[in-house]
Amino acid sequence: MLHCGAVRDEEAVLGHGHGHGHAHGPHHHDHDHGPDAAAPLPAAFDTSVPDEALDPAQASRRALLRRAGLLGAGLAAGTVLSGSAAAASPPAASPPAGGRRGPGDLLWLAGDHHIHTHYSSDGKYRVVDQVRQGARHGLDWLVITDHGSATHARIGVEKVNPDIRQARAAHRDTLVFQGLEWNVPAADHGTVFVHPGRNEVAVLKQFETDYDGIVNGAGGSGPANEALAVAGLRFLAEQVRRRTVDDALMLAHHPSRKGIDSPHEIRAWRDATGPDRPIAVGFEGAPGHQAAGLPAPLGPGLYRGYYNGGPGADSFPGYPPESYRTWGGFDWMTATVGGLWDSLLAEGRPWWITANSDSHHVYADTTARGPGDFATDGRHGDPVYAGKIDTKAVDYWPGQYSRTHVGADGFSYAAVMDGIRAGRIWVDHGQLISGLDVRVSGGGSWTTLGGALHVRKGTKVTLTADVALAGDANWAGFRPRLARVDVIQGDVTGPASDRDAFTAPTAAVVRSYDIGESTGGVRLTYDLGPVDRPLYVRLRGTDGNRSAVGVMGAEVDPAGPAQDVMGDADPWLDLWFYSNPVWVLPS
């Protein structure tokens, strides 16, 4: 968790509405505020708590933060412009050191929103196992997302809840959401999760029963099934509007894996519930199952992300063959500069990327799935010792390899959800870097990831990125070294006439920085010059081990991620980080 400058009014809705600010911290109306009430900093982060007062788990976590150089780190606080062009206050002084937050400071909370347990038909671990491992690997928040199915809708969504509540009580320094892996009608999968409260089970159960593609036999492509997916998102929005639950979010999973998440469906999900409080807000920039790429014989020797298929009957016909593979461990939609993600950003659509484990069976684990009748019990038995090491498993524990870092204005469920919706997110693999603070400033104002800077036409604008380099060895036993950071920029051209468009001709790598330092931190500055048109910028970084000319050519991306191939895709030898964008909107 990195302490950085605060943002409040940063949710920019571009090209199809106005940006507006709304701090959701005090908005709880579910009348069951226990999980979110007066949440202090976890003891491991609060340096006013002496080391000797910590329990063993808290002490281990504090040591992890210290090794990463994150305990007590601070950068200048300030104000981010909302969608209006009103003047913002200049940045304030730096917050106090020592792990405490001054007024309005931002907490960067690491998490994982795609995790399975033995309440999934293909899962193995208990909820407490995944939560304990996530906390051990430095995560602050997790979402339990067991597979949607007839059995899960009937009993699983209810049975898992007591286990989640027990994990919340046992791991008070970790925020544990209940969600599910939605079989999106006419498409692939997605995380759906809600703010904890008395109605979390009821809302998820009704949602799964009425809108899950498998439960309702609505998996095939076609307008009726696509409409059912949109209706499901609107159902969730209505539960939030009625305060049945305080909040709900959806994030699409492995969007290129089967080619069945068409561009127009992704746009429809984002547009389903209006610009002010969307439910569908992004997709996995990098899928889970990263251990699949570990070479045989000591690993599965498969494709990273389990992206080992090709087009089928329901796949979008416009996607090229290379879209069915990962690139540096990232989904083709994200990894391609000028590709589908950039096409959404060029429209001004706030659509964010995440990374997670999709953890089912962990590489090098020594347990096997426990006995039991899943159809009857809605779960498998507790895992049992197998007496051997599993070298064929394709997953890592939550936080062991993939992390999604969310800028939150406090340590609470609401703050994490607000940060995700606002796009204050950067992601990394293999602990390539320890922290990232991005500022885009001009005209006396600034904003950060997910935000929109409104300036007068011709205002000089500057991007500043403070990168905290890896502080210690990662979970593979070595300290990664950041070799290069790329700035990617594109014009905002407005809504596309073709809702199946998946290219952005103006997006390109506009500046690359070779990183000479191996410890500490670096500050990178990129001058956008006098801005006379709407645009966005985003960042990408690499360890430099593998690269190739991008799909759109060397003039667009001279050294992007290389396509992952079976048998030679060790995930620890090809590490990247990505940030979400910042928009600049002159008027």
C-alpha positions in Angstrom: 0.0 0.0 0.0 1.5 3.3 -1.1 0.5 6.6 0.3 0.0 9.2 -2.4 -1.9 12.4 -3.2 -5.6 12.4 -2.8 -8.3 12.6 -5.4 -12.0 13.0 -4.9 -13.9 14.4 -7.9 -12.0 12.4 -10.5 -14.6 10.3 -12.2 -14.5 11.6 -15.8 -17.3 10.6 -18.1 -16.0 11.7 -21.5 -17.6 12.0 -24.8 -21.1 11.0 -23.6 -21.9 13.1 -20.5 -20.3 15.3 -18.0 -17.8 14.4 -15.3 -18.9 14.9 -11.8 -17.5 14.3 -8.4 -19.1 12.4 -5.6 -17.3 11.0 -2.6 -19.1 7.8 -1.6 -17.5 7.2 1.7 -20.5 8.3 3.8 -23.3 7.0 1.5 -24.1 3.7 3.1 -27.8 3.2 3.4 -27.9 -0.5 3.7 -28.4 -0.3 7.5 -25.7 -2.9 8.0 -22.5 -1.0 8.1 -20.4 -3.3 10.2 -17.9 -4.3 7.5 -17.2 -0.6 6.5 -17.8 1.4 9.6 -14.9 3.5 10.9 -12.3 1.4 9.3 -8.9 2.4 10.6 -5.6 1.7 8.9 -4.6 -1.9 9.4 -2.1 -2.2 12.3 0.7 -3.3 9.9 0.5 0.0 8.1 0.1 2.3 11.1 3.6 3.0 12.4 2.2 4.5 15.6 1.6 0.8 16.6 5.0 -0.5 17.7 6.4 -3.7 16.2 6.1 -5.6 19.5 2.4 -5.0 19.6 1.8 -6.8 16.3 0.7 -10.4 16.1 2.8 -12.7 13.9 0.8 -12.2 10.7 0.8 -8.4 11.1 4.5 -8.4 11.8 5.2 -10.4 8.7 3.1 -8.0 6.6 4.9 -4.9 8.0 8.2 -6.6 7.2 7.0 -7.1 3.6 6.0 -3.4 3.3 9.4 -2.3 4.7 11.3 -4.5 2.2 9.2 -3.0 -0.6 9.9 0.5 0.5 6.2 1.3 0.9 5.8 1.9 4.6 5.4 5.6 5.2 6.1 6.7 1.6 4.3 9.9 0.7 3.8 12.3 -2.1 2.1 15.7 -2.4 -1.6 15.8 -1.8 -3.9 18.0 -3.9 -7.1 18.3 -5.8 -8.2 16.7 -9.0 -10.5 18.5 -11.4 -14.0 17.0 -11.9 -15.6 17.0 -15.4 -16.2 20.7 -15.1 -13.7 23.3 -16.2 -13.7 25.0 -12.8 -10.3 25.9 -11.4 -8.8 23.5 -8.9 -6.7 24.2 -5.9 -3.0 23.8 -6.3 -1.3 20.8 -4.7 -0.9 21.0 -1.0 2.2 20.2 1.1 3.5 16.6 1.4 1.6 14.5 3.9 3.4 13.5 7.1 5.8 10.5 6.9 5.5 7.5 9.1 2.6 5.7 7.5 -0.1 8.2 8.5 -2.3 10.0 6.0 -2.9 13.7 6.0 -6.3 15.0 4.9 -7.2 13.7 1.5 -4.1 11.5 0.9 -4.6 8.5 -1.3 -4.0 4.9 -0.2 -2.9 2.4 -2.9 -4.5 -0.9 -1.9 -3.4 -4.0 -3.7 -6.0 -6.6 -4.5 -7.4 -9.4 -6.7 -11.0 -9.6 -7.9 -11.0 -13.1 -9.4 -10.5 -15.9 -6.9 -12.1 -19.4 -6.7 -12.7 -21.7 -3.7 -14.1 -25.2 -3.2 -17.6 -23.7 -3.8 -16.6 -23.8 -7.5 -17.0 -27.1 -9.3 -13.3 -26.9 -10.5 -12.0 -25.3 -7.3 -10.1 -26.7 -4.3 -9.4 -24.3 -1.5 -11.4 -22.9 1.4 -12.2 -19.2 1.5 -9.9 -18.8 4.5 -7.0 -20.4 2.6 -7.3 -17.9 -0.3 -7.7 -15.0 2.1 -4.8 -16.1 4.3 -2.6 -16.5 1.2 -3.7 -13.1 -0.2 -2.8 -11.4 3.0 0.5 -13.2 3.1 1.3 -12.0 -0.4 0.6 -8.4 0.4 -3.0 -7.9 -0.7 -5.4 -5.5 1.0 -8.6 -6.6 -0.7 -10.0 -9.7 -2.4 -13.2 -10.8 -4.1 -14.4 -14.4 -3.9 -15.8 -15.2 -7.3 -17.0 -18.8 -7.5 -18.4 -20.0 -10.8 -22.0 -19.2 -11.7 -23.9 -22.4 -12.2 -27.2 -24.0 -11.4 -25.7 -25.5 -8.2 -24.1 -22.3 -7.2 -27.3 -20.3 -7.8 -29.3 -22.9 -5.8 -27.1 -23.2 -2.7 -23.5 -22.2 -3.3 -24.0 -18.4 -3.1 -25.7 -18.8 0.3 -23.3 -21.4 1.7 -20.2 -19.5 0.9 -21.3 -16.4 2.8 -20.7 -17.7 6.3 -17.2 -18.6 5.3 -16.6 -15.2 3.9 -17.9 -13.6 7.1 -15.6 -15.7 9.2 -12.7 -14.8 7.0 -13.6 -11.1 7.4 -13.6 -11.5 11.2 -10.3 -13.5 11.2 -8.5 -11.2 8.8 -9.5 -7.7 9.8 -6.7 -6.1 7.9 -8.0 -7.6 4.6 -11.2 -6.5 2.9 -13.1 -9.6 1.6 -15.9 -9.1 -0.9 -18.5 -11.6 -1.9 -19.0 -11.9 -5.7 -19.4 -14.5 -8.3 -18.0 -15.3 -11.8 -20.8 -14.4 -14.0 -21.4 -16.4 -17.2 -22.2 -13.3 -19.2 -25.0 -14.1 -21.7 -23.6 -14.3 -25.2 -20.1 -13.7 -24.0 -17.4 -15.0 -21.7 -17.1 -14.5 -17.9 -17.0 -11.5 -15.6 -16.6 -10.6 -11.9 -19.8 -9.3 -10.3 -19.5 -8.2 -6.7 -21.4 -6.0 -4.2 -20.6 -4.0 -1.1 -21.0 -6.1 2.0 -24.3 -5.9 3.8 -27.4 -7.7 4.9 -28.6 -8.1 1.3 -25.4 -9.2 -0.4 -26.5 -12.8 -0.7 -30.1 -12.0 -1.8 -28.9 -9.7 -4.6 -26.2 -12.0 -5.9 -28.6 -15.0 -5.7 -31.3 -13.2 -7.7 -28.9 -11.9 -10.2 -27.4 -15.3 -10.8 -30.8 -17.0 -11.0 -32.2 -14.5 -13.5 -29.2 -13.4 -15.6 -26.5 -16.0 -15.6 -25.9 -17.3 -19.1 -25.5 -21.0 -18.1 -28.3 -21.0 -15.6 -30.6 -19.5 -18.2 -29.3 -21.4 -21.3 -28.2 -18.1 -22.8 -24.6 -18.7 -23.7 -24.8 -18.4 -27.5 -24.2 -15.2 -29.4 -27.3 -13.3 -30.5 -29.3 -10.1 -29.8 -31.6 -11.7 -27.2 -28.8 -13.1 -25.1 -26.8 -9.8 -25.4 -29.9 -8.0 -24.2 -30.1 -10.3 -21.2 -26.6 -9.3 -20.2 -27.5 -5.6 -20.4 -30.7 -6.3 -18.4 -28.5 -8.0 -15.7 -26.3 -4.9 -15.4 -29.4 -2.7 -15.1 -30.8 -5.0 -12.4 -27.6 -4.4 -10.4 -27.9 -0.7 -10.9 -31.4 -0.7 -9.7 -30.4 -2.5 -6.5 -27.9 0.3 -5.9 -30.4 3.0 -6.7 -32.9 1.4 -4.2 -30.1 1.1 -1.6 -30.7 -2.7 -1.4 -26.9 -2.8 -1.6 -24.6 0.1 -1.4 -22.7 -0.6 -4.6 -22.1 -3.2 -7.3 -19.4 -3.6 -10.0 -18.7 -5.8 -13.0 -15.3 -6.5 -14.6 -15.0 -8.7 -17.7 -12.7 -11.7 -17.5 -10.1 -12.9 -20.1 -11.9 -11.0 -22.9 -9.9 -12.3 -25.9 -9.6 -15.9 -24.7 -12.5 -17.2 -26.8 -13.1 -14.2 -29.0 -16.7 -14.0 -27.9 -16.6 -10.6 -26.2 -17.3 -8.5 -29.3 -16.5 -4.8 -29.4 -20.2 -3.8 -29.5 -21.0 -6.0 -26.5 -18.2 -4.3 -24.4 -19.5 -0.9 -25.4 -23.1 -2.0 -24.5 -22.0 -3.2 -21.1 -20.3 0.2 -20.3 -23.3 2.1 -21.6 -26.0 -0.1 -19.9 -26.4 1.9 -16.8 -25.6 5.5 -17.8 -22.5 7.5 -17.3 -22.9 8.7 -13.7 -22.6 5.4 -11.9 -21.7 2.6 -14.2 -21.7 -1.0 -13.1 -19.5 -2.5 -15.9 -16.3 -0.5 -15.7 -13.5 -2.6 -17.3 -11.8 -5.9 -18.1 -8.8 -8.0 -17.2 -5.8 -6.3 -18.9 -4.0 -9.5 -17.9 -5.8 -12.8 -17.2 -5.0 -15.2 -14.4 -3.5 -18.7 -15.0 -0.1 -17.2 -15.5 1.7 -20.3 -14.2 0.5 -22.1 -17.2 3.5 -20.7 -19.1 6.1 -22.3 -16.8 8.1 -24.6 -19.1 7.9 -28.4 -18.8 9.0 -30.6 -17.2 8.9 -28.5 -14.0 5.8 -26.6 -15.2 2.6 -27.2 -17.3 4.4 -26.0 -20.5 1.2 -24.3 -21.8 0.2 -20.9 -23.0 0.1 -18.1 -20.4 -3.4 -17.3 -19.2 -4.6 -20.7 -20.6 -5.1 -18.9 -23.9 -4.7 -22.1 -25.8 -7.8 -22.0 -28.1 -9.0 -20.4 -31.3 -12.1 -19.0 -32.9 -15.4 -20.9 -32.5 -18.9 -20.6 -33.8 -19.8 -17.7 -31.5 -16.5 -15.8 -31.9 -16.5 -12.3 -33.3 -15.3 -12.8 -36.9 -13.2 -9.6 -37.0 -10.7 -10.7 -34.5 -7.4 -11.8 -36.0 -5.7 -15.1 -35.1 -3.1 -13.4 -32.8 -5.9 -12.1 -30.6 -6.3 -15.6 -29.0 -2.9 -15.4 -27.4 -1.4 -13.3 -24.6 1.3 -10.8 -25.2 3.8 -10.5 -22.4 1.1 -12.1 -20.2 -1.4 -9.4 -21.2 -4.6 -9.8 -23.2 -4.4 -8.8 -26.8 -7.0 -6.1 -26.3 -4.8 -4.3 -23.8 -1.3 -5.2 -25.1 -1.9 -3.9 -28.6 -1.1 -0.2 -28.8 -3.8 1.3 -31.1 -6.0 -1.8 -30.5 -9.4 -2.4 -28.8 -8.6 -0.8 -25.5 -7.2 2.3 -27.1 -10.3 2.5 -29.4 -12.5 2.7 -26.3 -10.2 5.4 -24.7 -10.2 7.3 -28.0 -14.0 7.6 -27.6 -13.5 9.0 -24.2 -15.0 5.9 -22.5 -13.8 5.3 -19.0 -12.9 1.6 -19.4 -10.3 0.3 -17.0 -7.9 -2.7 -16.9 -7.1 -5.0 -14.0 -5.0 -8.1 -13.3 -5.7 -11.0 -11.1 -4.9 -14.7 -10.3 -8.1 -16.6 -11.3 -6.8 -18.9 -8.6 -8.1 -22.5 -8.7 -5.1 -24.8 -8.2 -1.8 -23.3 -7.3 1.5 -24.4 -8.8 3.8 -26.3 -6.5 1.0 -26.9 -3.9 0.9 -30.1 -2.0 -2.8 -30.6 -1.5 -5.6 -32.3 -3.5 -9.3 -31.6 -3.7 -11.2 -33.0 -0.8 -13.9 -35.6 -1.0 -17.6 -34.7 -1.3 -20.6 -34.5 -3.5 -20.6 -31.1 -5.2 -24.0 -31.4 -6.7 -25.5 -32.2 -3.3 -23.4 -30.1 -1.0 -22.6 -27.1 -3.3 -18.9 -27.5 -2.5 -16.1 -29.9 -2.4 -14.6 -31.2 0.8 -11.7 -29.4 2.5 -8.4 -29.9 0.7 -6.2 -32.8 1.8 -2.5 -33.5 1.8 -1.5 -35.1 -1.5 2.0 -36.2 -0.7 3.5 -34.7 -3.8 4.1 -31.3 -5.4 1.7 -30.3 -8.2 3.8 -29.1 -11.2 0.8 -29.1 -13.6 -1.3 -26.5 -11.8 -1.6 -23.3 -13.8 -2.3 -20.7 -11.1 -0.6 -18.6 -8.4 -2.0 -17.6 -5.0 -3.7 -14.2 -4.9 -1.0 -11.5 -4.9 1.8 -14.0 -5.6 2.3 -12.9 -9.2 -0.5 -10.5 -10.3 -1.7 -7.4 -8.5 -4.3 -4.7 -9.1 -3.4 -1.5 -7.2 -6.4 0.8 -6.4 -6.1 4.4 -5.2 -8.6 4.6 -2.4 -9.5 7.6 -0.1 -9.6 5.3 2.9 -9.3 1.7 4.1 -12.9 0.5 3.4 -15.0 -1.5 1.1 -16.7 1.6 -0.3 -13.3 3.3 -0.9 -12.0 0.3 -2.9 -15.1 0.2 -5.1 -15.0 4.0 -5.6 -11.4 3.8 -6.6 -12.1 1.0 -9.1 -15.0 2.9 -10.7 -12.9 6.0 -10.9 -10.1 4.2 -12.7 -7.4 4.9 -10.1 -5.7 1.6 -11.0 -2.3 0.3 -12.1 -1.4 -3.3 -12.4 1.9 -5.3 -12.4 3.3 -8.8 -12.7 6.0 -10.3 -10.5 6.4 -7.2 -8.3 8.2 -5.5 -11.1 7.7 -2.2 -9.3 6.7 -1.3 -5.8 4.7 1.9 -6.4 3.5 4.3 -9.1 2.2 7.9 -8.8 1.1 9.6 -12.0 0.3 13.3 -12.2 -0.8 15.2 -15.3 -0.7 18.9 -14.6 -1.3 22.2 -16.4 -2.9 25.6 -15.8 -2.4 25.3 -12.0 -4.4 22.0 -11.8 -3.6 18.4 -11.9 -5.2 15.0 -12.0 -4.1 11.3 -11.7 -5.0 7.9 -13.1 -8.6 7.7 -14.4 -9.0 11.5 -14.2 -9.6 14.2 -16.7 -7.7 17.5 -16.7 -9.7 20.4 -18.0 -7.6 23.2 -19.3 -7.8 26.2 -21.6 -6.8 25.5 -25.2 -3.0 26.0 -25.6 -2.2 25.3 -22.0 1.2 23.6 -21.5 0.6 20.2 -19.9 3.2 17.9 -18.2 3.0 14.3 -17.2 5.1 13.3 -14.1 5.5 9.7 -13.0 7.2 8.7 -9.7 8.1 5.1 -9.9 9.1 3.2 -6.8 11.4 0.4 -8.0 11.3 -3.1 -6.6 12.5 -3.1 -3.0 13.3 -6.8 -2.5 13.0 -10.2 -4.0 9.7 -11.3 -5.4 8.0 -14.6 -4.7 10.3 -16.3 -7.3 13.3 -15.3 -5.2 14.8 -12.5 -7.2 14.5 -8.7 -7.3 13.0 -7.6 -10.6 14.7 -4.7 -12.5 12.7 -2.2 -14.5 14.4 -1.6 -17.8 12.1 0.8 -19.6 8.9 2.9 -19.2 6.8 3.9 -22.3 4.4 6.8 -22.6 1.5 5.9 -24.9 -0.7 8.8 -26.2 -3.8 9.0 -28.3 -6.3 11.5 -29.5 -9.9 11.6 -28.2 -12.0 11.5 -31.4 -15.4 10.9 -29.9 -17.9 8.0 -30.2 -17.2 5.6 -33.1 -19.8 5.3 -35.8 -19.0 1.6 -35.9 -19.6 0.0 -32.5 -17.5 -3.0 -33.5 -14.4 -0.8 -34.2 -11.3 -2.0 -32.4 -8.5 0.2 -33.6 -7.3 3.7 -32.7 -5.2 5.1 -35.5 -3.7 8.0 -33.5 -2.5 5.9 -30.5 1.3 5.4 -30.3 4.3 5.2 -28.0 5.5 8.8 -27.9 8.3 8.5 -25.5 10.4 5.7 -23.9 12.7 6.1 -20.9 15.6 3.7 -20.2 15.8 3.1 -16.5 19.4 3.0 -15.2 18.6 2.8 -11.5 18.0 -0.6 -9.8 16.9 0.6 -6.4 15.0 3.5 -4.9 12.8 5.5 -7.2 12.8 7.5 -10.4 10.9 10.5 -11.6 10.0 10.6 -15.3 8.7 13.8 -16.9 7.0 14.1 -20.3 6.1 17.4 -21.8 2.9 17.2 -23.7 3.4 20.8 -24.9 0.6 23.3 -25.5 -2.5 21.1 -25.8 -4.9 22.1 -28.5 -7.0 18.9 -28.8 -8.5 16.3 -26.5 -6.1 13.4 -25.7 -5.2 10.8 -23.2 -1.9 9.3 -22.0 -1.1 6.0 -20.3 2.1 4.2 -19.1 3.6 0.8 -19.6 6.8 -0.6 -18.2 8.9 -3.7 -18.8 11.9 -5.7 -17.5 13.2 -5.7 -21.1 13.6 -9.4 -21.3 11.3 -10.0 -24.2 9.9 -7.5 -26.7 8.8 -7.3 -30.3 7.5 -4.7 -32.8 3.8 -4.1 -32.0 0.9 -5.4 -34.1 0.4 -1.9 -35.6 4.0 -1.6 -36.7 7.2 0.0 -35.5 6.0 3.6 -35.9 3.3 2.9 -33.4 5.0 0.5 -31.0 8.7 -0.3 -31.7 9.3 -2.5 -28.7 6.1 -3.9 -27.3 5.3 -7.2 -25.6 6.0 -10.3 -27.7 3.4 -12.9 -28.4 3.6 -15.7 -25.8 4.3 -19.1 -27.3 3.7 -22.6 -25.8 6.7 -24.1 -24.1 8.7 -20.8 -23.9 6.6 -18.5 -21.8 8.1 -18.4 -18.3 6.0 -15.6 -16.6 8.9 -14.6 -14.3 11.1 -13.8 -17.2 8.7 -11.4 -18.9 7.4 -8.8 -16.5 5.3 -5.7 -17.3 3.3 -3.0 -15.6 0.4 -1.0 -17.1 -1.4 2.1 -15.8 -4.9 3.3 -16.6 -5.2 6.5 -18.6 -5.4 10.2 -17.8 -7.3 12.5 -20.2 -6.5 16.1 -21.1 -9.5 18.1 -22.3 -8.8 21.6 -23.6 -11.7 24.1 -24.2 
